[in-house]
Amino acid sequence: MSTHKYIDLICVAVLVCTLLVTVLFINGERLGIQAVVDGDSIESSDSAFFTRNDRNGNWDPAGATEITLLGDHARISGGGAYAYDNKVVLAQAGRYRVSGALEDGTLVVSADSSAKVWIMLDGVDIACADDACLRIDEADKVFLTLAAGSENSMTGGEVYSDEAVEAGRSGVIASRDDLTINGTGSLRITAGWKHGIDANDDLVITGGDITIEAPGDALHVNDSFRTENAALTLKAGDEGVQVQNAESLLYIASGSLTVDSTGAGLKGAGTLLLEGGSVDLRSEGDGIHMDESVTVTDGTLRIACGDDGIHADKAVTLAGGSVTVSECYEGIEALTIDMRGGEVSIYPSDDGLNANGGSDMFGGPGMWNEAPSTETNTDEETWIHISGGTLTVVNNVARDADGLDSNGDILISGGKVFVSLTSAGSNSAIDYGSESGGVCEITGGEVVACGSAMMAEGFSDTSAQCSVLYNLGYNIQAETEIRLEDSAGQVLLRYTPPCTFSSVSLSAPGMELGGTYTLVIGEKEEQITLETVASTYGDLRSGGFGANGGFGRPQRDESMQTARPENMGPRPSDMPQRPEGSGTPTDFAGMMPDFDGERPDIGAMPDFNGGQPGQMPAEENAADATAEIPTGPQPVSRDTWFLLEACALVLILGLLFAIRYKR
């Protein structure tokens, strides 16, 4: 076979073109070539969590296809939609405005997988006895807009058809693709079976007044749930919000979220990030339960629950905002707890903060919803670190609880910490893993921690800031002021614990080794000299106040064996237990407040800013802090790999062509 006389030039041209395409692809932006970006992508928005289309709840419906629901059929003016049987199908990308009522039917989105579909609900009432009221079978993304001033409702039946169940539809709104809800109107969703909204991909809500009642999860999402500027009221027989995938995100930026649930208020297999807004959670399980981490940087979070207030299997970070856990078994539980700022108030029946490896080791009230964890974290580092903000823990019901409890270290480098546990039983204000090499070190900040002297622990002598552990052989009454003054009479610490106590641990930046201070407890006072960094005072044996020495287990004292004061509340064993057979009720009667009635105030515990007796005033200027967001090289996208592979293929084909025709 003859060789083309210009084969050498052809081969060189193919090779040069291939190299030029590769160089342009890699350095296109530097050379001024603009990449084509999807208008609904994060890259086209000023937010890392919401696109411009997500936030556009006020788009102009002029030119949109008009759909009027007329009971058992529909009138359609425009293209892209059709009706048959009891279904109205949106079959193309574009904009649709829907109004009217559908007595027993479904609005279906069945378009191309690349289609973006905008639906404006403008006074819609849809009921469907055996399927979802809104089905998103196929689309790239659907934007459901609640028109200004409109009231919309969707009601699902109690039994779905075999076809719906086999297709995996289990919500009044069932979406197989990304779904965004926005606008300023209202939407009420009432589920008779399973979930309110069931989203297979991402669910984004950036506006509207939305109320959901469901026997399962109110919001059941696979990939992520992100919300801002919306008012959400959720009532659920299981989880209020559940996000299932392991790398999923539950993100709250602003607006309000109110949850009443039998299971957890917010539950996810990934990460929760609260950056603003007002969140109220009332649940029989955990208030928040995340398999990975919880980060609070701003906003107001109020929790009343039957188990942990906030539970993360790995990390909890508190960097700002206000967190109040008014009812719970344990307040915050995780492998690591990092408090950098904010105002945190916890009223547990067991531990306040518990860094124990992230699993409920021994159970407790409220454990009926969670199966015992089979994972162990014994090889992982566990600790509590407090560097800013104000933390208050008050427990007047327990007999074997801790204010701060870590299986590893407790490290305090700033902020203010106030702990008040009753002197009953072996309640320890501070408990750390000293038996396994853990330390309790303080290098800054203020601490007043009161509890029982029976198992009291003070700070480690490796601390950089001085501290005092004062143990007594008798109980000090609740509402008795504790005050520490320096030699000039300046008050370094002041706290009025609301619970009885027989031990107090104190530390403040002004305390220095060798200094003499006056400790005042009620009408009694004593001068103490700090002979060591971590000094211990008090006399457990004599029952008197003010003698040095005496650290150890107190002798049996009649004042500690008296009848339980009424103001201490019931013992944990006396607390109401969850009724049997109420795991996933379909009848909400008697289980949670009715939204049509007056909602109980779950934040009714003492307000630390309001000057309640025995409480410290809130710090006016808490240190600002932000959550750490991972940075660094990002993974190469699928499209990038495709183009690189295409360039490589062209190069290989060019070389093969050259070899073949060179012969």
ZAMARGU-4260 file (C-alpha; in steps of 0.2 Angstrom, whole numbers, plus 5000, padded with zeros to 4 digits):
<rodrens>
0) 5000/5000/5000 | 5007/5017/4995 | 5010/5031/5007 | 5002/5048/5005 | 5015/5060/5000
5) 5010/5072/5013 | 5008/5060/5027 | 5022/5068/5038 | 5014/5085/5037 | 4997/5077/5041
10) 5004/5068/5057 | 5013/5083/5063 | 4997/5094/5060 | 4986/5081/5070 | 4999/5080/5084
15) 5000/5099/5085 | 4981/5101/5085 | 4979/5089/5099 | 4992/5097/5110 | 4984/5114/5107
20) 4967/5108/5112 | 4975/5100/5128 | 4984/5116/5132 | 4969/5127/5129 | 4958/5115/5140
25) 4970/5116/5155 | 4974/5134/5154 | 4958/5141/5146 | 4953/5153/5160 | 4970/5160/5161
30) 4969/5163/5142 | 4952/5172/5144 | 4941/5158/5138 | 4925/5158/5149 | 4918/5141/5155
35) 4900/5138/5152 | 4891/5137/5169 | 4874/5131/5172 | 4863/5146/5177 | 4856/5136/5192
40) 4873/5130/5198 | 4881/5135/5214 | 4895/5143/5204 | 4883/5156/5197 | 4877/5161/5214
45) 4884/5171/5229 | 4880/5157/5241 | 4889/5140/5244 | 4872/5132/5248 | 4858/5141/5237
50) 4858/5145/5218 | 4850/5161/5211 | 4835/5151/5205 | 4833/5143/5222 | 4831/5161/5229
55) 4820/5168/5215 | 4802/5165/5223 | 4795/5180/5214 | 4797/5176/5195 | 4785/5183/5183
60) 4771/5171/5177 | 4768/5180/5161 | 4769/5168/5147 | 4768/5153/5158 | 4756/5139/5154
65) 4740/5141/5164 | 4733/5126/5172 | 4716/5127/5181 | 4711/5112/5191 | 4692/5109/5190
70) 4688/5095/5202 | 4690/5080/5192 | 4698/5087/5176 | 4709/5102/5171 | 4709/5117/5159
75) 4726/5120/5151 | 4731/5135/5141 | 4748/5134/5134 | 4760/5121/5129 | 4770/5107/5138
80) 4756/5100/5148 | 4741/5088/5146 | 4728/5079/5157 | 4721/5062/5157 | 4711/5052/5169
85) 4715/5060/5186 | 4732/5066/5182 | 4739/5083/5175 | 4756/5080/5167 | 4770/5093/5165
90) 4780/5085/5151 | 4792/5099/5146 | 4804/5111/5153 | 4796/5128/5156 | 4785/5138/5168
95) 4768/5133/5174 | 4755/5142/5185 | 4742/5131/5193 | 4726/5136/5202 | 4710/5127/5208
100) 4706/5111/5216 | 4709/5093/5211 | 4698/5081/5221 | 4707/5065/5219 | 4721/5067/5207
105) 4740/5070/5205 | 4751/5083/5197 | 4765/5074/5188 | 4781/5081/5182 | 4788/5069/5168
110) 4800/5079/5158 | 4817/5076/5151 | 4831/5072/5163 | 4839/5089/5159 | 4823/5099/5161
115) 4821/5113/5173 | 4803/5115/5178 | 4795/5130/5187 | 4778/5128/5195 | 4769/5142/5203
120) 4755/5136/5215 | 4742/5150/5216 | 4728/5144/5227 | 4729/5125/5224 | 4720/5112/5234
125) 4725/5094/5229 | 4719/5078/5237 | 4724/5060/5232 | 4718/5045/5240 | 4731/5032/5235
130) 4746/5041/5228 | 4757/5057/5230 | 4748/5074/5226 | 4764/5080/5218 | 4775/5067/5209
135) 4791/5072/5201 | 4796/5057/5191 | 4809/5065/5179 | 4817/5082/5178 | 4834/5089/5182
140) 4826/5101/5195 | 4809/5107/5200 | 4805/5124/5207 | 4789/5125/5217 | 4784/5143/5220
145) 4771/5148/5232 | 4763/5163/5225 | 4762/5179/5235 | 4746/5179/5246 | 4741/5162/5240
150) 4735/5148/5252 | 4739/5130/5245 | 4735/5113/5252 | 4739/5095/5248 | 4731/5080/5257
155) 4737/5062/5255 | 4727/5046/5258 | 4730/5032/5272 | 4734/5018/5259 | 4744/5020/5243
160) 4741/5009/5228 | 4753/4995/5224 | 4759/5004/5209 | 4764/5019/5220 | 4772/5008/5233
165) 4782/4998/5220 | 4788/5014/5213 | 4795/5020/5230 | 4783/5035/5232 | 4780/5037/5251
170) 4776/5056/5253 | 4762/5068/5249 | 4776/5076/5238 | 4787/5063/5231 | 4802/5069/5221
175) 4815/5058/5212 | 4825/5073/5208 | 4831/5090/5216 | 4816/5100/5222 | 4816/5118/5228
180) 4801/5126/5237 | 4801/5145/5237 | 4789/5160/5237 | 4780/5169/5250 | 4763/5160/5250
185) 4758/5146/5262 | 4757/5127/5260 | 4749/5114/5271 | 4753/5096/5269 | 4743/5082/5278
190) 4749/5065/5276 | 4739/5049/5280 | 4753/5037/5276 | 4772/5039/5279 | 4780/5056/5275
195) 4775/5073/5271 | 4789/5077/5258 | 4799/5062/5252 | 4814/5069/5241 | 4826/5057/5233
200) 4840/5070/5230 | 4841/5088/5237 | 4827/5097/5245 | 4829/5116/5246 | 4817/5128/5255
205) 4820/5146/5253 | 4803/5154/5257 | 4785/5152/5261 | 4775/5147/5277 | 4774/5128/5276
210) 4765/5117/5289 | 4767/5098/5288 | 4759/5084/5298 | 4764/5066/5295 | 4763/5049/5304
215) 4781/5046/5297 | 4794/5059/5294 | 4788/5076/5290 | 4803/5079/5279 | 4812/5063/5272
220) 4827/5067/5262 | 4841/5057/5254 | 4855/5069/5249 | 4853/5086/5258 | 4841/5098/5266
225) 4845/5116/5265 | 4833/5130/5271 | 4833/5149/5273 | 4820/5163/5275 | 4805/5150/5277
230) 4793/5147/5291 | 4792/5128/5294 | 4780/5120/5306 | 4782/5101/5307 | 4773/5088/5317
235) 4779/5070/5314 | 4775/5052/5321 | 4794/5048/5318 | 4808/5061/5314 | 4804/5079/5310
240) 4818/5080/5297 | 4828/5065/5292 | 4842/5066/5279 | 4849/5048/5276 | 4864/5048/5265
245) 4881/5046/5274 | 4889/5062/5266 | 4873/5072/5268 | 4871/5090/5274 | 4857/5097/5285
250) 4859/5116/5284 | 4849/5130/5292 | 4853/5148/5287 | 4838/5158/5293 | 4820/5158/5295
255) 4810/5148/5308 | 4809/5129/5310 | 4797/5121/5323 | 4796/5103/5326 | 4786/5091/5337
260) 4790/5073/5334 | 4790/5056/5342 | 4807/5052/5335 | 4822/5064/5334 | 4818/5082/5330
265) 4832/5083/5317 | 4841/5067/5312 | 4854/5063/5299 | 4868/5052/5293 | 4880/5066/5289
270) 4882/5084/5296 | 4871/5098/5303 | 4876/5116/5301 | 4866/5129/5310 | 4871/5147/5304
275) 4855/5157/5309 | 4837/5157/5311 | 4826/5151/5326 | 4824/5132/5329 | 4812/5125/5341
280) 4813/5106/5344 | 4801/5096/5355 | 4804/5077/5353 | 4803/5061/5363 | 4819/5055/5356
285) 4835/5066/5353 | 4833/5084/5349 | 4846/5083/5336 | 4855/5066/5331 | 4869/5066/5318
290) 4880/5052/5314 | 4894/5064/5309 | 4894/5081/5317 | 4884/5096/5323 | 4890/5114/5321
295) 4881/5130/5328 | 4888/5146/5323 | 4873/5158/5325 | 4854/5158/5328 | 4843/5152/5342
300) 4841/5134/5346 | 4828/5128/5359 | 4826/5110/5363 | 4815/5100/5375 | 4817/5081/5372
305) 4817/5064/5380 | 4834/5059/5376 | 4850/5069/5371 | 4848/5087/5367 | 4862/5086/5354
310) 4870/5070/5349 | 4884/5068/5336 | 4894/5052/5334 | 4909/5062/5331 | 4910/5081/5334
315) 4899/5095/5341 | 4906/5113/5339 | 4897/5128/5347 | 4904/5144/5340 | 4890/5156/5343
320) 4872/5159/5344 | 4860/5154/5358 | 4857/5136/5363 | 4844/5131/5377 | 4841/5113/5381
325) 4826/5115/5393 | 4822/5096/5395 | 4833/5081/5391 | 4842/5066/5398 | 4860/5071/5393
330) 4862/5089/5386 | 4876/5087/5373 | 4885/5071/5369 | 4899/5067/5356 | 4916/5061/5354
335) 4923/5078/5355 | 4914/5094/5361 | 4921/5111/5356 | 4913/5126/5363 | 4921/5142/5356
340) 4907/5155/5359 | 4888/5158/5361 | 4876/5156/5376 | 4873/5138/5380 | 4861/5133/5394
345) 4857/5115/5398 | 4844/5107/5411 | 4847/5088/5410 | 4842/5074/5421 | 4859/5066/5418
350) 4875/5074/5412 | 4877/5091/5405 | 4891/5088/5392 | 4896/5071/5389 | 4912/5066/5378
355) 4911/5048/5379 | 4914/5042/5361 | 4898/5047/5354 | 4887/5032/5359 | 4874/5029/5372
360) 4883/5017/5383 | 4871/5013/5396 | 4854/5020/5390 | 4842/5030/5400 | 4826/5039/5398
365) 4821/5041/5380 | 4832/5027/5374 | 4817/5018/5367 | 4819/5026/5350 | 4838/5021/5347
370) 4845/5004/5345 | 4860/5002/5356 | 4876/5007/5346 | 4887/4992/5341 | 4901/5004/5337
375) 4915/5007/5349 | 4927/5022/5349 | 4939/5017/5362 | 4954/5020/5351 | 4948/5038/5346
380) 4953/5053/5356 | 4939/5061/5366 | 4938/5078/5375 | 4929/5093/5380 | 4937/5110/5375
385) 4929/5127/5381 | 4937/5142/5374 | 4923/5155/5374 | 4905/5159/5377 | 4895/5156/5392
390) 4890/5138/5398 | 4877/5135/5411 | 4872/5117/5417 | 4858/5115/5430 | 4853/5098/5436
395) 4841/5097/5452 | 4834/5080/5449 | 4849/5068/5447 | 4858/5057/5460 | 4873/5051/5449
400) 4876/5064/5435 | 4890/5075/5430 | 4890/5093/5424 | 4905/5091/5412 | 4909/5073/5409
405) 4923/5067/5398 | 4931/5050/5396 | 4947/5059/5391 | 4952/5077/5394 | 4943/5093/5399
410) 4952/5108/5393 | 4946/5126/5397 | 4955/5141/5389 | 4942/5154/5390 | 4924/5158/5392
415) 4913/5156/5407 | 4907/5140/5415 | 4893/5138/5428 | 4888/5121/5434 | 4875/5118/5448
420) 4871/5099/5452 | 4862/5094/5468 | 4873/5087/5483 | 4862/5071/5482 | 4871/5055/5478
425) 4887/5056/5468 | 4884/5070/5457 | 4900/5077/5451 | 4902/5095/5444 | 4917/5089/5434
430) 4922/5072/5429 | 4936/5067/5417 | 4946/5052/5413 | 4959/5053/5426 | 4959/5034/5428
435) 4965/5032/5409 | 4977/5046/5409 | 4965/5061/5405 | 4968/5078/5412 | 4957/5093/5417
440) 4967/5108/5413 | 4962/5127/5414 | 4973/5140/5406 | 4960/5154/5405 | 4941/5158/5408
445) 4930/5158/5423 | 4923/5142/5431 | 4911/5139/5446 | 4906/5121/5447 | 4895/5115/5461
450) 4890/5097/5466 | 4892/5083/5478 | 4908/5081/5488 | 4907/5062/5487 | 4915/5060/5470
455) 4922/5078/5467 | 4936/5081/5455 | 4946/5097/5453 | 4958/5103/5440 | 4974/5095/5436
460) 4990/5102/5444 | 4997/5104/5426 | 4985/5118/5423 | 4992/5136/5419 | 4978/5145/5429
465) 4976/5142/5448 | 4960/5134/5455 | 4952/5129/5471 | 4942/5113/5475 | 4932/5116/5491
470) 4924/5101/5499 | 4912/5102/5514 | 4905/5088/5525 | 4887/5095/5524 | 4875/5102/5512
475) 4874/5121/5508 | 4856/5126/5503 | 4851/5131/5486 | 4852/5150/5482 | 4867/5153/5493
480) 4879/5165/5485 | 4897/5160/5482 | 4910/5174/5480 | 4929/5174/5478 | 4938/5190/5483
485) 4956/5195/5481 | 4966/5203/5495 | 4960/5220/5490 | 4942/5215/5491 | 4939/5214/5472
490) 4927/5201/5467 | 4934/5188/5455 | 4920/5176/5454 | 4902/5177/5460 | 4888/5164/5457
495) 4872/5159/5466 | 4869/5140/5462 | 4850/5135/5461 | 4854/5118/5468 | 4860/5112/5485
500) 4879/5108/5485 | 4893/5101/5496 | 4908/5104/5484 | 4913/5119/5473 | 4927/5121/5461
505) 4933/5138/5456 | 4945/5146/5444 | 4947/5164/5437 | 4961/5173/5428 | 4965/5184/5443
510) 4970/5169/5454 | 4989/5168/5456 | 5000/5155/5465 | 5005/5161/5483 | 4990/5174/5483
515) 4978/5175/5497 | 4959/5175/5494 | 4943/5176/5503 | 4930/5163/5499 | 4913/5168/5505
520) 4898/5155/5505 | 4883/5163/5512 | 4887/5171/5529 | 4903/5161/5531 | 4920/5166/5524
525) 4937/5160/5525 | 4954/5166/5519 | 4964/5154/5508 | 4981/5154/5502 | 4985/5146/5485
530) 5000/5135/5489 | 4998/5124/5473 | 4991/5128/5456 | 4977/5116/5460 | 4973/5118/5479
535) 4960/5108/5489 | 4952/5115/5505 | 4938/5111/5516 | 4935/5098/5530 | 4924/5083/5526
540) 4926/5075/5543 | 4922/5088/5555 | 4906/5095/5547 | 4913/5112/5550 | 4917/5126/5537
545) 4935/5133/5534 | 4948/5120/5540 | 4962/5116/5527 | 4965/5098/5521 | 4951/5085/5522
550) 4950/5079/5503 | 4942/5062/5502 | 4925/5053/5504 | 4914/5061/5517 | 4908/5052/5532
555) 4889/5048/5532 | 4881/5064/5537 | 4863/5066/5543 | 4860/5081/5532 | 4863/5071/5517
560) 4851/5057/5522 | 4836/5069/5525 | 4820/5068/5514 | 4822/5074/5496 | 4817/5093/5495
565) 4802/5096/5485 | 4810/5109/5474 | 4823/5095/5468 | 4809/5087/5457 | 4807/5069/5454
570) 4821/5056/5454 | 4824/5049/5436 | 4815/5033/5441 | 4800/5043/5445 | 4800/5052/5429
575) 4786/5048/5416 | 4791/5033/5405 | 4786/5031/5386 | 4770/5021/5385 | 4772/5004/5376
580) 4768/5002/5358 | 4769/5020/5354 | 4784/5019/5342 | 4776/5026/5327 | 4759/5031/5331
585) 4746/5036/5318 | 4735/5045/5330 | 4743/5061/5337 | 4730/5063/5350 | 4737/5066/5367
590) 4755/5064/5361 | 4760/5082/5356 | 4752/5099/5356 | 4739/5103/5343 | 4745/5117/5331
595) 4728/5124/5332 | 4730/5127/5350 | 4742/5137/5361 | 4759/5130/5359 | 4768/5127/5376
600) 4783/5138/5379 | 4798/5126/5378 | 4810/5139/5383 | 4801/5142/5399 | 4817/5138/5410
605) 4825/5153/5419 | 4831/5166/5407 | 4850/5170/5411 | 4848/5187/5404 | 4833/5191/5415
610) 4841/5192/5432 | 4833/5176/5439 | 4839/5172/5457 | 4855/5162/5457 | 4860/5165/5439
615) 4875/5174/5431 | 4871/5188/5418 | 4875/5183/5400 | 4891/5189/5393 | 4887/5204/5383
620) 4901/5202/5370 | 4904/5184/5367 | 4919/5180/5356 | 4915/5179/5338 | 4919/5162/5330
625) 4915/5153/5314 | 4914/5135/5310 | 4930/5128/5300 | 4925/5124/5283 | 4937/5112/5274
630) 4948/5120/5260 | 4960/5114/5248 | 4960/5106/5230 | 4943/5100/5225 | 4940/5083/5216
635) 4940/5084/5197 | 4923/5084/5190 | 4916/5070/5179 | 4915/5082/5164 | 4933/5087/5166
640) 4938/5069/5166 | 4928/5066/5150 | 4937/5080/5141 | 4954/5075/5146 | 4950/5057/5140
645) 4944/5064/5124 | 4960/5073/5121 | 4970/5058/5125 | 4959/5048/5113 | 4962/5060/5099
650) 4981/5059/5102 | 4981/5040/5102 | 4971/5040/5086 | 4983/5052/5078 | 4998/5042/5082
655) 4989/5026/5076 | 4985/5035/5059 | 5003/5041/5057 | 5010/5023/5061 | 4998/5015/5049
660) 5001/5027/5034 | 5019/5028/5037 | 5020/5010/5032
</rodrens>
